[in-house]
């Protein structure tokens, strides 16, 4: 038992831990429990140094980000439990499996079905971007489906907060090379929102065509294809879809379509999206200044340090006490 959750069989394994199914002893609700061994992390930190420390930071960041977000197309984090030896993330159980497996079994999808999934993905990512959060690892393996074929975006271990410093640009190259934007592959500083849009363009292509626009067994050749950003567009898919994909897979970031533009694109609006109830954060409504240093909750402050890793504590504290709207205060009050 973990709290009121009775833990059952293992249903998956990842780089940072194993996943087991669990059932709530009172309500009967199912959940997926991601179990991370602290001993493995500590041993890794002793042996691997920076890479293991990065893994620990990514787990902490995943927890903080998932506490923040609440959207019907994003996997929910219900609770976090901790013992002396393990960390338990109680996550929404999504029984339909990965979109990747569904696509492999079915092949290319109809225009209507592909667009329906794409609209749900864009809705979720638009919501994340409204918090300045970039997912950075969007691919069909991280898109789960419930029994009603609703998409649930999962795995925020690579997600990043796009700070106002450095013009919101990110530096760490991450994600699968098949879905990574050329600026990420080339090791340039990049805008996380724009790189997410590229990944969504690759996903839309895969849903409609049944294969990837950039693919090769040799990693070097694959990366060169992504850098060139040239691919064959099948003529037998909807012309409006072709237009949208070509605008999402623009090598020049300044010419790449934005999410507000995607939401107005003729292909996107050619079918009514599934109605989802959620609200976007409004910084002016949530960014209330704290009265002083003594009013700062230490646990929430630790969460802020995880999101703004590398930012001096004094700077975060000053922003929390500031009368001007800023995301430090906004995220503090949301947490």
C-alpha positions in Angstrom: 0.0 0.0 0.0 1.0 3.6 -0.7 -1.3 5.7 1.4 -4.7 4.5 0.3 -3.4 3.0 -3.0 -3.0 -0.7 -3.4 -0.2 -1.4 -5.8 -0.4 -4.2 -8.4 1.6 -5.5 -11.3 4.3 -3.6 -13.3 2.9 -2.1 -16.5 6.0 -0.3 -17.8 9.6 0.7 -17.3 11.3 4.0 -18.1 14.7 5.6 -17.8 14.0 6.9 -14.3 11.9 4.1 -12.8 9.2 1.5 -13.2 5.4 2.0 -13.5 2.8 -0.2 -11.7 -0.9 -0.2 -11.7 -2.7 0.8 -8.4 -6.2 0.9 -7.1 -7.7 3.3 -4.5 -8.9 1.2 -1.5 -11.9 3.5 -0.9 -13.1 4.7 -4.4 -11.8 1.8 -6.5 -10.2 4.3 -8.9 -7.2 3.1 -10.9 -3.9 4.9 -11.2 -0.5 4.4 -12.6 2.3 4.7 -10.0 5.7 5.8 -11.2 8.3 4.4 -8.7 11.7 6.0 -8.6 14.4 4.4 -6.4 16.3 7.0 -4.4 19.2 4.5 -4.0 19.5 4.0 -7.8 19.6 7.8 -8.2 22.2 8.3 -5.4 24.4 5.5 -6.8 24.0 7.0 -10.3 25.0 10.5 -8.9 28.1 9.0 -7.4 29.1 7.2 -10.6 27.7 9.4 -13.4 27.8 12.8 -11.8 26.1 15.5 -13.9 23.9 13.1 -15.9 22.3 11.6 -12.8 21.9 15.0 -11.2 20.1 16.1 -14.4 17.8 13.0 -14.0 17.0 14.0 -10.5 16.3 17.6 -11.5 14.0 16.3 -14.4 12.0 14.2 -12.0 11.6 17.2 -9.6 10.7 19.5 -12.5 8.2 16.9 -13.8 6.4 16.9 -10.4 6.3 20.7 -10.2 5.0 21.1 -13.7 2.4 18.5 -13.4 1.2 20.1 -10.1 0.6 23.3 -12.1 -1.3 22.0 -15.1 -4.9 20.8 -15.3 -6.2 20.0 -18.8 -8.4 17.2 -20.0 -5.8 16.2 -22.7 -2.9 16.1 -20.2 -2.2 13.2 -17.9 -3.1 14.2 -14.3 -0.8 13.9 -11.3 -3.0 12.9 -8.3 -0.4 12.7 -5.5 3.2 12.3 -4.6 4.4 10.0 -1.8 7.9 9.6 -0.5 9.7 7.0 1.7 13.3 6.7 2.8 14.1 4.6 -0.3 11.6 5.5 -3.0 9.6 8.3 -4.6 6.0 7.5 -5.8 4.2 9.6 -8.4 0.4 8.7 -8.5 -0.6 9.4 -12.0 -3.8 9.1 -14.0 -4.2 5.6 -15.5 -4.8 5.8 -19.2 -5.9 2.4 -20.3 -5.9 2.8 -24.1 -2.1 2.6 -24.5 0.2 4.7 -26.7 -0.9 6.5 -29.9 2.4 5.0 -31.3 1.1 1.4 -30.9 -2.3 2.4 -32.3 -0.7 4.0 -35.3 1.6 1.0 -35.9 -1.4 -1.4 -35.8 -3.7 0.7 -37.9 -1.3 2.4 -40.3 -2.2 5.8 -41.7 -5.4 7.3 -40.3 -8.4 8.9 -42.1 -8.2 12.7 -42.3 -11.0 13.0 -39.8 -9.5 10.7 -37.2 -6.0 12.2 -37.6 -7.4 15.8 -37.3 -9.4 14.9 -34.2 -6.2 13.6 -32.4 -4.2 16.6 -33.7 -6.7 19.1 -32.3 -6.5 17.5 -28.9 -2.7 17.6 -28.9 -2.6 21.2 -30.0 -5.2 22.1 -27.3 -3.0 20.6 -24.6 0.2 22.2 -25.9 -1.4 25.6 -26.3 -2.4 25.3 -22.6 1.2 24.4 -21.6 2.7 27.2 -23.6 0.3 29.7 -21.8 2.4 28.8 -18.7 5.6 29.3 -20.6 6.1 25.5 -20.4 7.6 23.7 -23.4 7.2 19.9 -23.4 10.3 19.2 -25.6 9.6 15.5 -26.1 6.4 15.3 -28.1 6.1 12.0 -30.0 3.4 9.3 -30.3 5.0 7.2 -27.6 4.3 10.0 -25.1 0.7 10.5 -26.3 -1.7 8.1 -24.5 -5.3 7.3 -25.4 -8.1 6.6 -23.0 -10.9 4.1 -23.7 -12.9 6.9 -25.5 -9.8 7.7 -27.7 -9.1 10.9 -25.9 -5.5 12.0 -26.1 -3.5 12.4 -22.9 -0.1 14.1 -23.2 2.3 12.3 -20.9 6.0 12.4 -19.7 7.0 15.9 -18.7 10.5 14.8 -17.7 12.1 16.9 -20.5 9.7 19.8 -20.0 11.2 23.2 -19.4 10.2 26.6 -18.1 11.0 29.3 -20.7 12.3 32.1 -18.5 12.1 35.7 -19.5 15.9 35.8 -19.1 17.9 34.9 -22.2 14.9 36.0 -24.2 13.1 32.8 -23.3 15.6 30.7 -25.3 16.6 27.2 -24.2 19.9 25.5 -24.6 19.6 21.8 -23.8 19.2 19.6 -26.8 16.6 16.8 -26.0 13.9 14.7 -27.4 13.8 12.0 -30.1 15.8 13.0 -33.2 12.9 11.9 -35.5 10.7 14.6 -33.9 13.3 17.2 -32.9 13.4 20.6 -34.7 16.5 21.4 -36.8 17.6 24.2 -34.4 17.6 21.6 -31.6 19.5 19.1 -33.6 22.1 21.7 -34.6 22.7 22.6 -31.0 21.5 26.2 -31.3 19.6 28.1 -28.6 16.0 27.6 -29.4 12.4 28.7 -28.6 10.7 25.7 -26.8 7.3 26.6 -28.1 8.5 26.7 -31.7 10.3 23.4 -31.3 7.1 21.8 -29.9 5.2 23.0 -33.0 7.8 21.3 -35.2 7.3 18.0 -33.3 3.5 18.4 -33.7 4.0 18.8 -37.4 6.0 15.6 -37.6 3.2 13.8 -35.6 0.5 15.2 -37.9 2.4 13.9 -40.9 2.8 10.5 -39.3 -0.9 10.3 -38.5 -1.9 11.1 -42.1 0.8 9.3 -44.0 1.7 6.3 -41.8 5.4 7.0 -41.8 7.8 9.7 -40.6 8.9 12.7 -42.8 12.5 12.3 -41.6 13.8 8.7 -41.1 16.9 6.7 -41.5 18.5 3.7 -39.8 21.8 5.6 -39.6 21.6 8.3 -36.9 24.0 10.7 -38.7 22.0 10.5 -41.9 18.8 11.1 -40.0 20.2 14.2 -38.3 21.4 15.6 -41.6 17.9 15.1 -43.1 16.4 17.0 -40.2 19.0 19.8 -40.5 18.1 20.1 -44.3 14.4 20.0 -43.4 13.5 18.6 -46.8 11.0 15.8 -47.1 8.6 14.3 -49.6 5.0 15.4 -49.1 2.5 12.8 -50.4 0.1 14.2 -52.9 -2.8 12.0 -51.8 -3.4 13.7 -48.5 -5.7 16.7 -48.0 -4.2 19.8 -49.6 -5.1 21.9 -46.6 -3.3 19.4 -44.4 -0.3 19.6 -46.7 -0.3 23.4 -46.3 -0.4 23.2 -42.5 2.3 20.6 -42.3 4.6 22.6 -44.6 4.1 25.6 -42.4 4.8 23.7 -39.2 8.0 22.1 -40.6 9.7 25.3 -41.7 13.4 25.3 -41.0 13.4 29.1 -40.5 11.8 29.5 -37.0 10.7 33.1 -37.8 8.6 31.6 -40.7 7.2 28.7 -38.7 3.5 28.9 -38.0 2.5 29.7 -34.4 -0.2 28.0 -32.3 -2.7 31.0 -32.6 -2.2 30.7 -36.4 -2.7 26.9 -36.3 -6.0 27.4 -34.4 -7.2 29.6 -37.3 -5.8 27.5 -40.1 -8.4 26.2 -42.6 -7.4 22.5 -42.0 -7.7 22.9 -38.2 -11.1 24.5 -38.4 -12.4 22.2 -41.1 -13.8 19.9 -38.3 -15.3 20.9 -35.0 -12.8 20.1 -32.2 -13.9 18.1 -29.2 -15.3 20.5 -26.6 -12.9 20.6 -23.5 -13.5 22.6 -20.4 -10.3 24.4 -19.2 -9.2 27.9 -18.4 -5.9 29.6 -19.4 -3.9 31.3 -16.7 -4.1 35.1 -16.4 -1.0 36.5 -14.9 -2.8 39.7 -13.7 -5.3 37.7 -11.7 -2.8 35.3 -10.0 0.3 37.4 -9.5 -0.3 38.9 -6.1 2.7 40.1 -4.1 3.7 38.5 -0.8 3.9 40.7 2.3 7.5 39.7 3.1 10.1 37.0 3.3 8.4 35.4 6.3 5.3 34.8 4.3 7.0 32.6 1.8 6.2 28.9 2.1 9.5 27.0 2.0 8.1 24.0 0.2 6.6 26.1 -2.6 9.8 28.1 -2.7 11.7 24.9 -3.3 9.3 24.2 -6.2 10.1 27.6 -7.7 13.9 26.9 -7.4 13.3 23.7 -9.4 11.6 25.6 -12.2 14.1 28.4 -12.2 17.1 26.3 -11.7 20.2 28.5 -11.6 18.3 31.7 -10.6 19.7 33.2 -7.4 17.3 32.9 -4.4 17.4 36.6 -3.8 16.1 37.3 -7.3 13.2 34.9 -6.8 12.4 36.5 -3.4 12.5 40.0 -4.8 10.1 39.0 -7.6 7.7 37.4 -5.0 7.6 40.7 -3.1 7.3 42.9 -6.2 4.2 44.8 -7.1 4.8 44.2 -10.8 3.2 41.2 -12.5 5.7 38.3 -12.9 5.6 34.5 -13.3 7.4 33.9 -10.0 4.4 35.2 -8.1 1.9 33.7 -10.5 3.4 30.2 -10.2 3.7 30.6 -6.4 0.0 31.2 -6.1 -1.0 28.4 -8.5 1.1 26.0 -6.5 
